[in-house]
Amino acid sequence: MNNISFKKVDSKIIEAINTAYQAYTINNTDLNKVNVFNKNGITITIYKTNSVLFQGYHAEKEAQRFFPTLTSSLPKKKKENVISINYFQKDVIGNDEVGVGDIFGPFVVTASYLPLATFDQLATLPIKDSKKMTNQQILTLAPTIKKLVKSATIIINNELYNKWYDKYQNAHVIKALGHNQALVQLLAKYNLTNKTIFIDQFVNQTKYFEYLQHTKPVIKDNLVFITKGEEKSLVIACSAILSRATFLIKIQELESKHHLSFPLGASETVKTVARNYKATMPAITYNQFLKEHFNLTKK
């Protein structure tokens, strides 16, 4: 996490900061602090001494809104640190999802929180990018991870997924709805507040909130969108494994229920299987296990 502070700040600048972040005010019980705000994972604190402190990822960039000469005064090394992310960051939340790229099976999103009490145990586990793990490794490791983190998993079954896709015509909207709902459940279940939240980026931040404009409640504060999140953040890697394990279990349940085989992914081989199911079954049946927006036209 990056910090940058300013002392003896002009009252007009302080007034501008108060105005800009008024909607992001958080509870403050410290008598030495006039106001505390938290926007997109960045905490801004105004002290009675007229000092201002910016804390969080991209803190320097946010501070430049009010201190435009900051860029030229920062050493090169410190500017590079603005975008750095600590893989083993503690006391944070991370989201990841699985299933949108699979013709068969549900869409699953998990939000996880890394508690300080169990962090050392988590850090010793063989956790890595789930795409580099076998299904068996994921299914074996997931129960241990689940015991050590606080998590909430959202499962959007195929029937609901297909209904939403008919409505929105955009899988990214479904992803945004799933990520937000996972966060809503996690924060409420464990009474978590003022935690930095990492989301493995699938769309830019503006679009993400645009997709959620008709949804309530929306978790807006403290969000940090990062690419290749599983490689950069342990908490995202944990959520990815939990999501993948849930997805694999649900696939097995669907196979048992329908007495069919549901191969993973969306390769031509998988599309051939899907075409056969659609050709021989009523829509009310295949709608329970197949995402209908995939183009199954034979090449």
GUBA-660110 format. One record per atom (N, C-alpha, C, O): residue in one letter; x, y, z. Coordinates in steps of 0.05 Angstrom, whole numbers, padded with zeros to 5 digits, always signed. Layout:
# residues N
AXYZ ...
END
This chain:
# residues 299
M+00017-00024+00000 M+00000+00000+00000 M+00018+00025+00000 M+00038+00026+00014 N+00009+00045-00016 N+00025+00070-00018 N+00012+00092-00002 N-00012+00095-00002 N+00030+00108+00011 N+00020+00130+00027 N+00034+00156+00017 N+00058+00155+00010 I+00020+00178+00018 I+00032+00204+00012 I+00017+00225+00028 I-00007+00226+00028 S+00033+00242+00042 S+00020+00262+00059 S+00029+00290+00052 S+00050+00294+00040 F+00013+00309+00060 F+00018+00337+00055 F+00012+00353+00081 F-00008+00349+00094 K+00031+00370+00089 K+00028+00385+00113 K+00022+00415+00107 K+00029+00425+00086 K+00008+00427+00127 K+00001+00455+00125 K-00013+00462+00098 K-00005+00480+00084 V-00033+00446+00092 V-00047+00448+00066 V-00065+00473+00067 V-00079+00478+00088 D-00066+00488+00046 D-00083+00512+00044 D-00112+00505+00048 D-00121+00484+00039 S-00126+00522+00062 S-00154+00517+00069 S-00172+00513+00045 S-00191+00498+00046 K-00165+00527+00023 K-00181+00524-00002 K-00179+00496-00014 K-00198+00485-00024 I-00154+00485-00012 I-00150+00458-00022 I-00165+00438-00004 I-00177+00419-00014 I-00164+00442+00022 I-00178+00424+00040 I-00209+00425+00035 I-00222+00405+00035 E-00218+00449+00030 E-00247+00452+00023 E-00254+00437-00002 E-00275+00424-00004 A-00236+00438-00022 A-00241+00424-00047 A-00241+00394-00043 A-00257+00380-00055 I-00223+00384-00026 I-00222+00355-00020 I-00247+00347-00006 I-00259+00326-00013 N-00256+00362+00014 N-00281+00356+00028 N-00305+00354+00009 N-00321+00336+00011 T-00306+00373-00010 T-00328+00374-00029 T-00327+00350-00048 T-00347+00337-00054 A-00303+00344-00057 A-00299+00322-00077 A-00307+00295-00066 A-00317+00278-00080 Y-00301+00290-00040 Y-00305+00264-00029 Y-00328+00262-00009 Y-00330+00243+00006 Q-00345+00282-00009 Q-00367+00283+00010 Q-00383+00257+00010 Q-00392+00248+00031 A-00388+00246-00013 A-00405+00222-00016 A-00390+00197-00006 A-00402+00175-00004 Y-00364+00199-00001 Y-00348+00176+00007 Y-00339+00177+00036 Y-00319+00164+00044 T-00353+00193+00052 T-00346+00196+00080 T-00350+00169+00095 T-00370+00156+00091 I-00330+00162+00112 I-00333+00139+00129 I-00332+00147+00158 I-00323+00169+00165 N-00341+00129+00176 N-00342+00135+00204 N-00315+00141+00215 N-00295+00127+00210 N-00313+00162+00232 N-00288+00171+00243 N-00291+00177+00273 N-00307+00194+00280 T-00276+00163+00290 T-00278+00167+00319 T-00252+00179+00330 T-00250+00183+00354 D-00233+00184+00313 D-00208+00196+00321 D-00210+00226+00323 D-00215+00239+00303 L-00207+00237+00347 L-00210+00266+00351 L-00189+00282+00336 L-00193+00306+00332 N-00167+00270+00328 N-00146+00285+00313 N-00153+00287+00284 N-00139+00302+00269 K-00174+00273+00275 K-00181+00274+00246 K-00207+00289+00242 K-00226+00285+00257 V-00206+00307+00223 V-00230+00323+00217 V-00250+00306+00200 V-00273+00305+00206 N-00239+00294+00178 N-00255+00277+00161 N-00239+00254+00150 N-00215+00257+00146 V-00252+00232+00145 V-00240+00209+00132 V-00258+00200+00109 V-00282+00196+00113 F-00246+00195+00086 F-00261+00187+00062 F-00248+00161+00051 F-00225+00156+00056 N-00264+00145+00037 N-00253+00122+00024 N-00266+00118-00003 N-00290+00113-00005 K-00250+00121-00024 K-00260+00119-00051 K-00243+00100-00067 K-00219+00104-00070 N-00256+00079-00078 N-00242+00060-00095 N-00216+00049-00083 N-00196+00046-00096 G-00217+00043-00057 G-00194+00031-00043 G-00174+00051-00034 G-00153+00043-00023 I-00179+00077-00038 I-00160+00098-00029 I-00173+00113-00005 I-00195+00123-00007 T-00158+00114+00017 T-00167+00128+00041 T-00155+00156+00042 T-00131+00159+00039 I-00171+00176+00045 I-00162+00204+00047 I-00169+00214+00075 I-00193+00215+00082 T-00149+00223+00090 T-00154+00232+00117 T-00145+00262+00120 T-00123+00269+00112 I-00163+00278+00131 I-00156+00306+00136 I-00154+00309+00166 I-00172+00302+00182 Y-00131+00320+00175 Y-00125+00323+00204 Y-00130+00351+00213 Y-00131+00370+00197 K-00133+00354+00239 K-00138+00381+00250 K-00114+00399+00246 K-00117+00424+00247 T-00091+00388+00241 T-00067+00404+00236 T-00065+00414+00208 T-00045+00426+00200 N-00087+00409+00192 N-00087+00416+00163 N-00068+00399+00147 N-00060+00406+00125 S-00062+00375+00157 S-00047+00356+00142 S-00067+00338+00127 S-00089+00333+00137 V-00059+00328+00104 V-00076+00310+00088 V-00060+00285+00081 V-00038+00287+00071 L-00072+00261+00086 L-00059+00236+00080 L-00075+00220+00060 L-00099+00215+00064 F-00062+00211+00038 F-00074+00193+00018 F-00061+00166+00022 F-00037+00163+00023 Q-00078+00145+00024 Q-00068+00118+00029 Q-00081+00098+00009 Q-00106+00100+00005 G-00066+00080-00002 G-00078+00059-00019 G-00064+00058-00046 G-00047+00075-00052 Y-00072+00038-00062 Y-00061+00035-00088 Y-00069+00059-00106 Y-00093+00067-00105 H-00051+00070-00121 H-00055+00094-00138 H-00061+00118-00121 H-00073+00137-00130 A-00051+00119-00096 A-00055+00142-00078 A-00043+00167-00090 A-00056+00188-00090 E-00019+00165-00101 E-00006+00188-00113 E-00022+00200-00136 E-00025+00224-00139 K-00033+00182-00153 K-00049+00191-00176 K-00073+00206-00166 K-00080+00226-00178 E-00086+00196-00145 E-00110+00210-00135 E-00102+00237-00123 E-00117+00257-00126 A-00080+00238-00109 A-00071+00263-00097 A-00065+00285-00118 A-00067+00308-00112 Q-00057+00276-00142 Q-00050+00295-00163 Q-00074+00312-00171 Q-00071+00334-00183 R-00099+00304-00164 R-00122+00320-00170 R-00121+00347-00156 R-00131+00367-00165 F-00109+00346-00132 F-00108+00370-00115 F-00080+00382-00112 F-00076+00405-00104 F-00060+00366-00119 F-00032+00374-00118 F-00018+00368-00144 F-00003+00349-00146 P-00024+00383-00165 P-00015+00377-00192 P+00015+00377-00196 P+00025+00365-00215 T+00030+00389-00178 T+00059+00390-00181 T+00072+00364-00170 T+00096+00362-00169 L+00055+00346-00160 L+00065+00322-00147 L+00082+00305-00166 L+00103+00294-00158 T+00074+00302-00191 T+00088+00285-00210 T+00117+00291-00212 T+00134+00274-00211 S+00123+00317-00216 S+00151+00324-00220 S+00168+00322-00195 S+00192+00320-00196 S+00155+00322-00171 S+00170+00321-00147 S+00175+00292-00137 S+00191+00288-00119 L+00161+00273-00148 L+00165+00245-00139 L+00189+00232-00151 L+00194+00235-00175 P+00205+00218-00136 P+00228+00203-00147 P+00217+00182-00166 P+00195+00172-00162 K+00233+00175-00186 K+00224+00155-00205 K+00216+00129-00193 K+00195+00118-00200 K+00231+00119-00174 K+00225+00094-00161 K+00198+00095-00147 K+00183+00075-00149 K+00191+00117-00134 K+00166+00118-00120 K+00143+00119-00140 K+00122+00107-00134 K+00145+00132-00162 K+00124+00132-00182 K+00119+00104-00192 K+00096+00097-00198 E+00140+00088-00195 E+00136+00060-00204 E+00121+00044-00183 E+00106+00026-00190 N+00125+00050-00158 N+00112+00035-00137 N+00082+00040-00135 N+00067+00025-00123 V+00073+00062-00148 V+00044+00068-00147 V+00028+00045-00158 V+00006+00040-00147 I+00037+00031-00178 I+00021+00009-00190 I+00029-00018-00180 I+00019-00039-00190 S+00047-00019-00160 S+00056-00045-00150 S+00034-00058-00133 S+00019-00044-00119 I+00032-00084-00133 I+00013-00099-00117 I+00028-00121-00103 I+00042-00137-00115 N+00023-00123-00077 N+00036-00144-00061 N+00019-00169-00063 N-00003-00169-00053 Y+00031-00191-00074 Y+00016-00216-00077 Y+00006-00226-00050 Y-00017-00236-00048 F+00022-00223-00029 F+00015-00232-00002 F+00002-00211+00015 F+00005-00210+00039 Q-00014-00193+00002 Q-00028-00172+00017 Q-00048-00185+00036 Q-00065-00201+00028 K-00047-00177+00061 K-00066-00188+00081 K-00090-00170+00085 K-00090-00147+00075 D-00110-00180+00098 D-00133-00164+00106 D-00147-00151+00082 D-00155-00128+00084 V-00149-00166+00060 V-00162-00155+00036 V-00182-00176+00026 V-00183-00199+00034 I-00199-00166+00007 I-00219-00182-00006 I-00212-00185-00036 I-00200-00167-00048 G-00218-00208-00047 G-00213-00212-00076 G-00235-00229-00088 G-00245-00248-00076 N-00242-00222-00113 N-00263-00236-00128 N-00251-00249-00153 N-00233-00239-00166 D-00262-00273-00160 D-00257-00284-00186 D-00280-00303-00193 D-00295-00312-00176 E-00283-00308-00219 E-00305-00324-00229 E-00297-00345-00249 E-00274-00345-00258 V-00315-00364-00254 V-00310-00385-00273 V-00336-00393-00286 V-00357-00391-00274 G-00334-00403-00311 G-00358-00414-00324 G-00368-00400-00348 G-00382-00413-00364 V-00362-00375-00352 V-00372-00360-00375 V-00361-00372-00401 V-00375-00372-00422 G-00337-00382-00400 G-00324-00394-00424 G-00331-00423-00429 G-00321-00435-00447 D-00349-00434-00412 D-00357-00462-00415 D-00385-00464-00426 D-00403-00451-00416 I-00389-00480-00446 I-00416-00484-00457 I-00434-00497-00436 I-00457-00489-00433 F-00423-00517-00422 F-00439-00531-00402 F-00433-00521-00374 F-00411-00513-00368 G-00453-00522-00357 G-00449-00516-00329 G-00456-00487-00322 G-00460-00470-00340 P-00457-00481-00296 P-00465-00455-00287 P-00443-00434-00288 P-00420-00440-00297 F-00449-00410-00280 F-00430-00388-00276 F-00426-00385-00246 F-00446-00383-00232 V-00401-00384-00237 V-00396-00384-00208 V-00377-00360-00202 V-00356-00357-00215 V-00383-00345-00181 V-00366-00323-00172 V-00361-00327-00142 V-00380-00333-00127 T-00337-00323-00134 T-00330-00324-00105 T-00316-00299-00096 T-00298-00289-00110 A-00325-00288-00074 A-00311-00266-00060 A-00299-00277-00035 A-00312-00290-00019 S-00273-00273-00031 S-00259-00283-00007 S-00245-00261+00008 S-00236-00241-00004 Y-00243-00265+00034 Y-00229-00246+00051 Y-00206-00262+00065 Y-00211-00284+00075 L-00182-00250+00065 L-00159-00263+00078 L-00156-00253+00107 L-00146-00231+00111 P-00165-00268+00127 P-00162-00259+00154 P-00133-00260+00163 P-00117-00276+00154 L-00126-00242+00181 L-00099-00241+00192 L-00092-00267+00207 L-00070-00276+00207 A-00112-00278+00221 A-00108-00301+00239 A-00098-00326+00224 A-00083-00342+00235 T-00108-00330+00199 T-00101-00354+00185 T-00083-00349+00161 T-00078-00367+00145 F-00074-00325+00158 F-00059-00318+00134 F-00033-00334+00131 F-00027-00343+00109 D-00019-00338+00153 D+00007-00353+00151 D+00002-00381+00141 D+00019-00392+00126 Q-00020-00394+00149 Q-00026-00421+00139 Q-00032-00420+00109 Q-00024-00438+00094 L-00047-00400+00101 L-00054-00398+00072 L-00029-00394+00055 L-00027-00406+00034 A-00011-00378+00065 A+00013-00371+00050 A+00031-00396+00045 A+00047-00395+00027 T+00027-00417+00061 T+00044-00441+00057 T+00031-00461+00038 T+00044-00481+00031 L+00006-00457+00031 L-00008-00476+00013 L+00002-00474-00016 L+00011-00452-00024 P+00001-00495-00031 P+00009-00494-00060 P-00011-00481-00078 P-00021-00493-00097 I-00017-00456-00071 I-00037-00441-00086 I-00024-00427-00110 I-00003-00414-00107 K-00036-00429-00133 K-00026-00415-00157 K-00049-00411-00176 K-00072-00417-00170 D-00043-00400-00199 D-00063-00395-00219 D-00079-00420-00225 D-00067-00441-00232 S-00105-00420-00221 S-00121-00444-00224 S-00119-00456-00252 S-00124-00480-00255 K-00113-00440-00271 K-00111-00450-00299 K-00086-00467-00302 K-00084-00482-00322 K-00068-00466-00283 K-00044-00482-00284 K-00046-00506-00265 K-00026-00520-00260 M-00070-00511-00254 M-00074-00533-00236 M-00093-00554-00249 M-00110-00546-00265 T-00090-00579-00242 T-00109-00599-00251 T-00135-00598-00235 T-00135-00586-00213 N-00156-00609-00246 N-00181-00609-00232 N-00179-00623-00205 N-00191-00614-00186 Q-00164-00645-00204 Q-00161-00659-00180 Q-00146-00642-00159 Q-00153-00643-00135 Q-00125-00628-00167 Q-00111-00610-00149 Q-00130-00589-00137 Q-00128-00583-00113 I-00147-00578-00154 I-00166-00558-00145 I-00185-00569-00125 I-00191-00557-00105 L-00197-00592-00132 L-00217-00604-00114 L-00205-00613-00087 L-00218-00613-00067 T-00179-00620-00088 T-00165-00628-00063 T-00159-00604-00045 T-00161-00605-00021 L-00150-00582-00058 L-00141-00559-00043 L-00164-00541-00034 L-00162-00528-00013 A-00186-00540-00048 A-00207-00521-00043 A-00219-00524-00014 A-00223-00503-00001 P-00224-00548-00004 P-00235-00549+00024 P-00217-00537+00045 P-00227-00525+00064 T-00191-00540+00041 T-00172-00528+00061 T-00173-00497+00059 T-00173-00484+00079 I-00173-00487+00034 I-00175-00458+00031 I-00200-00447+00043 I-00200-00427+00057 K-00222-00461+00039 K-00248-00452+00048 K-00249-00450+00079 K-00262-00432+00090 K-00234-00467+00093 K-00233-00466+00122 K-00216-00442+00132 K-00221-00432+00154 L-00198-00433+00115 L-00179-00412+00124 L-00187-00384+00116 L-00176-00364+00126 V-00205-00382+00097 V-00214-00355+00088 V-00244-00352+00096 V-00257-00371+00104 K-00253-00327+00094 K-00282-00322+00096 K-00291-00317+00067 K-00279-00301+00053 S-00311-00331+00059 S-00319-00330+00030 S-00349-00331+00026 S-00364-00339+00043 A-00357-00321+00003 A-00385-00323-00006 A-00384-00331-00036 A-00370-00318-00052 T-00399-00351-00043 T-00399-00361-00071 T-00427-00359-00082 T-00446-00367-00070 I-00428-00347-00106 I-00453-00343-00120 I-00454-00363-00143 I-00435-00364-00160 I-00475-00379-00145 I-00478-00397-00168 I-00502-00389-00184 I-00525-00389-00175 I-00497-00381-00209 I-00519-00374-00228 I-00523-00398-00246 I-00507-00403-00264 N-00545-00413-00241 N-00549-00437-00257 N-00555-00430-00286 N-00560-00407-00293 N-00555-00451-00303 N-00558-00446-00331 N-00585-00434-00339 N-00586-00417-00357 E-00606-00441-00325 E-00632-00429-00331 E-00632-00399-00326 E-00642-00384-00343 L-00622-00391-00303 L-00621-00362-00298 L-00601-00348-00316 L-00606-00326-00325 Y-00578-00361-00321 Y-00558-00349-00339 Y-00570-00344-00366 Y-00567-00322-00377 N-00585-00363-00377 N-00597-00360-00403 N-00618-00338-00403 N-00621-00323-00423 K-00633-00336-00382 K-00654-00316-00379 K-00641-00288-00379 K-00650-00269-00392 W-00619-00285-00363 W-00606-00259-00362 W-00592-00253-00388 W-00592-00229-00397 Y-00581-00272-00402 Y-00568-00266-00427 Y-00589-00257-00448 Y-00584-00239-00464 D-00613-00269-00448 D-00634-00260-00466 D-00641-00231-00460 D-00648-00216-00478 K-00640-00223-00435 K-00647-00196-00427 K-00625-00176-00433 K-00631-00155-00444 Y-00600-00183-00426 Y-00578-00163-00429 Y-00561-00166-00454 Y-00549-00147-00463 Q-00561-00190-00466 Q-00545-00195-00490 Q-00515-00189-00486 Q-00502-00180-00505 N-00506-00193-00462 N-00478-00186-00455 N-00469-00202-00431 N-00480-00198-00409 A-00450-00220-00435 A-00440-00236-00412 A-00427-00220-00391 A-00426-00228-00368 H-00415-00197-00398 H-00402-00180-00379 H-00422-00168-00358 H-00415-00164-00335 V-00446-00164-00367 V-00467-00154-00348 V-00472-00176-00327 V-00475-00170-00303 I-00474-00201-00336 I-00478-00223-00317 I-00455-00226-00298 I-00458-00231-00275 K-00430-00222-00309 K-00407-00223-00291 K-00408-00201-00270 K-00403-00207-00246 A-00415-00177-00278 A-00417-00155-00259 A-00438-00160-00237 A-00433-00155-00214 L-00461-00170-00246 L-00482-00177-00226 L-00472-00198-00206 L-00478-00196-00183 G-00458-00218-00217 G-00448-00239-00199 G-00427-00229-00180 G-00428-00236-00156 H-00408-00213-00189 H-00387-00203-00172 H-00399-00185-00150 H-00391-00187-00127 N-00417-00168-00158 N-00429-00150-00138 N-00445-00166-00117 N-00443-00159-00093 Q-00460-00186-00126 Q-00476-00201-00106 Q-00459-00217-00087 Q-00465-00219-00064 A-00436-00227-00097 A-00417-00242-00080 A-00406-00223-00059 A-00403-00231-00035 L-00400-00198-00066 L-00389-00179-00047 L-00411-00171-00027 L-00405-00169-00003 V-00435-00167-00036 V-00457-00159-00018 V-00460-00181+00003 V-00463-00175+00027 Q-00460-00206-00005 Q-00463-00228+00014 Q-00440-00230+00033 Q-00443-00235+00057 L-00415-00228+00022 L-00392-00231+00039 L-00390-00209+00060 L-00386-00215+00084 L-00394-00184+00052 L-00392-00162+00071 L-00414-00164+00093 L-00408-00158+00116 A-00438-00172+00085 A-00460-00174+00104 A-00456-00197+00123 A-00460-00195+00147 K-00447-00220+00112 K-00444-00244+00128 K-00423-00241+00150 K-00427-00251+00172 Y-00401-00228+00143 Y-00379-00226+00162 Y-00375-00198+00173 Y-00355-00192+00187 N-00394-00180+00167 N-00393-00153+00177 N-00366-00139+00171 N-00353-00128+00189 L-00357-00142+00146 L-00332-00130+00138 L-00336-00102+00128 L-00354-00097+00112 T-00319-00083+00137 T-00321-00056+00128 T-00293-00045+00121 T-00273-00053+00133 N-00292-00026+00103 N-00268-00011+00097 N-00245-00030+00089 N-00222-00026+00099 K-00250-00050+00073 K-00229-00068+00063 K-00224-00063+00034 K-00243-00059+00018 T-00199-00063+00026 T-00192-00062-00002 T-00202-00087-00016 T-00199-00109-00006 I-00215-00083-00039 I-00227-00105-00054 I-00214-00107-00082 I-00216-00088-00098 F-00202-00129-00087 F-00189-00134-00113 F-00209-00150-00131 F-00220-00170-00122 I-00213-00141-00155 I-00229-00156-00174 I-00212-00162-00199 I-00199-00144-00210 D-00211-00188-00206 D-00196-00195-00231 D-00211-00182-00254 D-00233-00191-00261 Q-00199-00163-00267 Q-00212-00145-00286 Q-00222-00160-00311 Q-00206-00173-00325 F-00247-00158-00317 F-00258-00168-00342 F-00270-00146-00359 F-00277-00150-00382 V-00272-00122-00347 V-00281-00098-00361 V-00271-00074-00345 V-00265-00077-00322 N-00270-00051-00358 N-00260-00027-00343 N-00280-00018-00322 N-00304-00025-00323 Q-00270-00003-00303 Q-00286+00004-00279 Q-00311+00020-00287 Q-00333+00015-00275 T-00309+00038-00306 T-00333+00054-00315 T-00355+00036-00325 T-00378+00039-00317 K-00348+00017-00342 K-00368-00002-00353 K-00380-00019-00331 K-00404-00025-00331 Y-00363-00028-00313 Y-00372-00045-00291 Y-00395-00032-00276 Y-00416-00045-00271 F-00391-00007-00268 F-00412+00006-00253 F-00436+00014-00271 F-00459+00016-00261 E-00431+00018-00296 E-00453+00023-00315 E-00471-00002-00317 E-00495+00001-00318 Y-00459-00025-00317 Y-00475-00050-00318 Y-00492-00054-00293 Y-00512-00068-00293 L-00484-00041-00271 L-00498-00045-00245 L-00516-00021-00239 L-00526-00020-00216 Q-00521-00004-00257 Q-00536+00021-00251 Q-00564+00016-00242 Q-00576+00033-00229 H-00576-00007-00249 H-00603-00012-00241 H-00604-00033-00218 H-00625-00045-00213 T-00582-00037-00205 T-00580-00057-00184 T-00576-00044-00157 T-00562-00023-00155 K-00588-00055-00136 K-00585-00045-00109 K-00583-00069-00090 K-00598-00088-00093 P-00565-00068-00070 P-00544-00047-00067 P-00520-00054-00086 P-00517-00076-00095 V-00504-00033-00090 V-00479-00037-00106 V-00455-00030-00088 V-00454-00009-00076 I-00436-00048-00087 I-00412-00043-00072 I-00394-00026-00090 I-00383-00036-00110 K-00390-00001-00082 K-00375+00018-00099 K-00347+00025-00088 K-00328+00029-00103 D-00345+00026-00061 D-00321+00036-00049 D-00299+00014-00047 D-00305-00010-00044 N-00274+00023-00048 N-00251+00006-00043 N-00245-00014-00065 N-00227-00031-00061 L-00258-00013-00088 L-00253-00032-00109 L-00228-00025-00125 L-00224-00002-00132 V-00211-00045-00130 V-00187-00042-00146 V-00188-00064-00167 V-00187-00088-00161 F-00189-00056-00193 F-00190-00075-00215 F-00162-00081-00225 F-00147-00062-00231 I-00154-00106-00226 I-00127-00113-00235 I-00129-00135-00255 I-00145-00153-00253 T-00111-00134-00275 T-00110-00155-00296 T-00092-00177-00286 T-00074-00173-00269 K-00097-00201-00296 K-00082-00225-00288 K-00081-00228-00258 K-00060-00232-00246 G-00104-00224-00246 G-00105-00223-00217 G-00095-00248-00202 G-00084-00245-00181 E-00099-00271-00214 E-00090-00296-00200 E-00060-00296-00196 E-00050-00308-00177 E-00046-00283-00215 E-00017-00283-00213 E-00007-00261-00194 E+00016-00262-00184 K-00024-00241-00189 K-00015-00218-00173 K-00026-00217-00145 K-00015-00202-00128 S-00046-00232-00139 S-00059-00230-00113 S-00068-00257-00102 S-00082-00272-00116 L-00058-00264-00079 L-00065-00290-00066 L-00095-00292-00061 L-00106-00313-00065 V-00107-00270-00053 V-00136-00272-00047 V-00152-00278-00072 V-00172-00292-00071 I-00144-00266-00095 I-00158-00273-00120 I-00153-00302-00128 I-00171-00316-00137 A-00128-00311-00124 A-00122-00339-00130 A-00139-00358-00113 A-00149-00379-00123 C-00144-00351-00088 C-00161-00367-00071 C-00190-00367-00081 C-00202-00389-00082 S-00200-00344-00089 S-00227-00343-00099 S-00230-00358-00125 S-00251-00371-00130 A-00210-00357-00142 A-00210-00372-00168 A-00212-00402-00163 A-00227-00416-00176 I-00197-00412-00144 I-00197-00441-00137 I-00224-00449-00125 I-00234-00470-00132 L-00234-00433-00108 L-00260-00439-00096 L-00283-00439-00117 L-00300-00456-00116 S-00281-00419-00135 S-00301-00418-00156 S-00299-00443-00175 S-00319-00455-00182 R-00274-00449-00182 R-00270-00472-00200 R-00279-00498-00187 R-00291-00515-00200 A-00273-00502-00162 A-00281-00526-00148 A-00311-00529-00147 A-00322-00550-00152 T-00325-00507-00141 T-00354-00507-00141 T-00365-00513-00168 T-00384-00529-00171 F-00353-00502-00189 F-00362-00507-00217 F-00359-00536-00224 F-00377-00548-00235 L-00336-00548-00217 L-00331-00577-00223 L-00351-00595-00208 L-00361-00614-00220 I-00357-00588-00183 I-00377-00604-00168 I-00405-00602-00181 I-00419-00621-00183 K-00412-00578-00189 K-00438-00574-00202 K-00440-00588-00229 K-00461-00599-00236 I-00418-00589-00244 I-00418-00604-00269 I-00423-00634-00263 I-00439-00647-00277 Q-00410-00645-00242 Q-00414-00673-00235 Q-00443-00678-00227 Q-00454-00699-00233 E-00455-00659-00212 E-00483-00662-00204 E-00501-00662-00228 E-00520-00677-00229 L-00496-00644-00248 L-00512-00643-00272 L-00509-00669-00288 L-00529-00679-00299 E-00485-00680-00289 E-00481-00705-00304 E-00497-00727-00291 E-00509-00744-00305 S-00497-00728-00264 S-00511-00749-00250 S-00542-00746-00254 S-00556-00766-00258 K-00551-00721-00253 K-00580-00716-00255 K-00590-00723-00283 K-00612-00735-00285 H-00575-00716-00304 H-00585-00720-00331 H-00574-00745-00344 H-00581-00752-00367 H-00555-00759-00331 H-00543-00783-00342 H-00530-00777-00369 H-00532-00792-00388 L-00515-00755-00369 L-00502-00746-00393 L-00473-00738-00386 L-00466-00735-00363 S-00457-00734-00407 S-00429-00725-00403 S-00428-00696-00412 S-00437-00689-00434 F-00416-00678-00395 F-00413-00650-00402 F-00384-00642-00402 F-00373-00635-00381 P-00371-00644-00425 P-00342-00637-00426 P-00339-00607-00421 P-00357-00591-00426 L-00315-00600-00412 L-00310-00572-00404 L-00300-00556-00428 L-00290-00567-00448 G-00303-00529-00426 G-00293-00511-00447 G-00313-00506-00469 G-00337-00510-00466 A-00303-00497-00492 A-00320-00490-00515 A-00306-00497-00541 A-00309-00483-00561 S-00291-00519-00541 S-00277-00527-00565 S-00297-00538-00585 S-00321-00541-00579 E-00288-00544-00610 E-00305-00555-00630 E-00316-00582-00621 E-00339-00589-00628 T-00300-00597-00607 T-00310-00623-00596 T-00333-00619-00577 T-00353-00634-00578 V-00330-00600-00559 V-00351-00594-00540 V-00376-00584-00555 V-00399-00591-00547 K-00372-00567-00575 K-00395-00557-00590 K-00410-00579-00605 K-00435-00578-00607 T-00396-00599-00614 T-00409-00622-00627 T-00427-00636-00607 T-00449-00644-00614 V-00417-00640-00583 V-00434-00653-00562 V-00459-00636-00557 V-00481-00646-00555 A-00455-00610-00554 A-00477-00591-00549 A-00498-00592-00572 A-00522-00592-00567 R-00488-00593-00596 R-00506-00594-00619 R-00524-00619-00618 R-00548-00618-00624 N-00511-00641-00611 N-00526-00666-00610 N-00548-00665-00589 N-00570-00675-00593 Y-00541-00653-00566 Y-00561-00651-00544 Y-00584-00633-00553 Y-00607-00640-00547 K-00578-00611-00566 K-00599-00593-00574 K-00617-00605-00596 K-00641-00599-00597 A-00605-00622-00612 A-00620-00635-00634 A-00639-00657-00624 A-00658-00664-00638 T-00632-00668-00601 T-00647-00692-00592 T-00664-00687-00567 T-00678-00705-00558 M-00662-00663-00555 M-00676-00658-00530 M-00693-00632-00532 M-00687-00615-00549 P-00714-00631-00517 P-00730-00606-00516 P-00715-00584-00502 P-00697-00589-00485 A-00721-00559-00509 A-00707-00536-00497 A-00709-00535-00467 A-00690-00526-00453 I-00732-00544-00456 I-00736-00543-00427 I-00716-00561-00413 I-00710-00557-00389 T-00705-00581-00427 T-00685-00599-00415 T-00657-00588-00418 T-00642-00585-00399 Y-00648-00582-00443 Y-00620-00573-00447 Y-00615-00545-00435 Y-00592-00537-00431 N-00637-00529-00431 N-00634-00503-00418 N-00624-00505-00389 N-00615-00486-00378 Q-00625-00530-00378 Q-00617-00534-00350 Q-00587-00538-00348 Q-00576-00537-00326 F-00573-00543-00370 F-00544-00549-00368 F-00527-00536-00390 F-00503-00539-00390 L-00540-00521-00408 L-00525-00510-00431 L-00529-00480-00433 L-00552-00471-00430 K-00508-00466-00439 K-00510-00437-00443 K-00517-00432-00473 K-00502-00440-00490 E-00540-00421-00477 E-00551-00420-00504 E-00539-00399-00522 E-00545-00399-00546 H-00524-00380-00512 H-00514-00359-00529 H-00489-00367-00546 H-00481-00352-00564 F-00478-00390-00540 F-00455-00399-00556 F-00464-00406-00585 F-00485-00417-00589 N-00447-00398-00603 N-00452-00404-00632 N-00444-00433-00637 N-00420-00439-00636 L-00464-00450-00642 L-00458-00478-00646 L-00458-00486-00675 L-00457-00510-00682 T-00458-00466-00693 T-00458-00472-00721 T-00434-00488-00729 T-00411-00481-00721 K-00437-00510-00743 K-00415-00527-00751 K-00398-00514-00771 K-00407-00503-00791 K-00371-00514-00766 K-00352-00501-00784 K-00345-00520-00807 K-00330-00513-00825 
END
